[in-house]
C-alpha cells in the first residue's frame, strides 16, 4: 500500500515509532484494525436495533 502524506508527518511518525521500538507498518496495521472495528460497530448496532424493533412488532 502506498499513501501520500507530508514529509513532516512521515518524519514525526517515524520518530515516534523508533522511540517505541516499533515498525511503522506494524503501527499502521494496528491503526487500520482499530479504525475498522470502530467503523463496523455502528453498523452492528444498527442491525441490532432493527432486530429489536422487529421483535417488538
Helices and strands as residue ranges (DSSP letters): H 7-20, H 24-56
